Amino acid sequence: MIEIPKFCVDKFKTAFGYEPSFIQIKMDNDERIEKLTSKSRTIWFSSVFRYNGVFIKEKLVEYDAMGIYIYILRDDESPITDVTFMTTIDRQSVSEFTIHNLNKSK
């Protein structure tokens, strides 16, 4: 399991009043990640400027205002991206449904 930055977890706890539950997946398709987060509110990101533009290494987005944040960690040396859903217990099934639909769209 990758380590989520403490301030990301703290932000979740402040917003929802609970410790988050985690669901981690690995994805190899940036287009699906962009589609997943395209309508989400970006809370924080860390980027590096490259010759071909900005490379976002880490990103925290509010996927669902009722209890789902997504933490994204990219490694520029690997095509695999770590995607972690932080969710309240009552939004866990929404997270699992979203992941199921992502896996179907391969």
C-alpha positions in Angstrom: 0.0 0.0 0.0 1.4 3.4 -0.9 1.6 6.0 1.8 -0.9 8.9 1.5 0.6 12.2 2.6 -0.6 13.1 6.1 -2.0 16.5 5.1 -4.3 14.7 2.5 -5.7 12.4 5.2 -6.0 15.4 7.6 -7.9 17.3 4.9 -10.3 14.4 4.5 -10.8 14.1 8.3 -11.5 17.9 8.6 -14.0 17.8 5.7 -16.0 14.7 6.8 -15.2 14.2 10.5 -14.0 10.6 10.1 -10.9 8.6 9.4 -11.0 7.6 5.7 -11.2 4.1 4.5 -8.9 3.3 1.6 -9.3 1.5 -1.7 -6.2 1.4 -3.9 -5.9 0.4 -7.5 -3.2 0.6 -10.1 -4.1 2.0 -13.5 -2.1 2.1 -16.8 -4.4 4.4 -18.7 -4.1 8.2 -18.2 -7.2 8.8 -20.3 -9.4 6.9 -17.9 -7.9 8.7 -15.0 -8.6 12.1 -16.6 -12.1 11.0 -17.4 -12.6 9.9 -13.8 -11.4 13.2 -12.4 -12.6 15.6 -15.2 -15.6 16.8 -13.2 -13.9 16.7 -9.8 -12.6 19.6 -7.9 -8.8 19.6 -7.5 -7.8 20.3 -3.9 -4.0 20.0 -4.3 -1.3 18.9 -6.8 2.4 18.7 -7.2 3.9 19.1 -10.6 7.2 19.2 -12.5 7.9 21.2 -15.6 9.2 19.1 -18.5 10.3 20.0 -22.0 6.9 18.9 -23.3 4.8 20.6 -20.6 3.8 20.1 -17.0 3.8 16.6 -15.5 1.5 16.3 -12.5 3.1 13.8 -10.1 0.6 13.9 -7.3 -3.0 15.1 -7.1 -5.8 15.2 -4.6 -9.3 15.7 -5.9 -12.7 15.8 -4.3 -14.6 13.2 -6.4 -17.8 13.3 -4.3 -18.7 16.1 -1.9 -20.5 13.6 0.3 -17.4 11.6 1.2 -14.9 10.6 -1.6 -11.5 12.0 -2.3 -9.1 10.5 -4.8 -5.3 10.7 -4.3 -3.3 10.1 -7.5 0.4 9.3 -7.6 2.3 9.1 -10.9 5.8 7.9 -11.4 7.4 9.4 -14.6 9.5 6.3 -14.9 6.6 3.9 -15.0 3.3 3.7 -17.0 1.5 2.6 -13.9 -0.4 5.2 -11.8 -1.5 4.5 -8.2 -5.0 5.7 -7.5 -6.4 5.7 -4.0 -10.0 6.3 -3.1 -10.4 7.8 0.4 -14.0 7.3 1.4 -16.4 7.4 4.3 -18.0 4.1 5.2 -21.4 5.1 3.8 -19.8 6.1 0.4 -17.7 2.9 0.0 -20.2 1.2 -2.3 -20.1 4.3 -4.6 -16.3 4.0 -4.8 -16.5 0.3 -5.5 -19.1 0.9 -8.3 -16.9 3.6 -9.8 -13.8 1.2 -9.8 -15.9 -1.5 -11.3 -17.0 0.8 -14.2 -13.4 1.9 -14.7 -12.3 -1.7 -15.1 -15.1 -2.4 -17.5 -14.0 0.4 -19.8 -10.6 -1.0 -20.5 
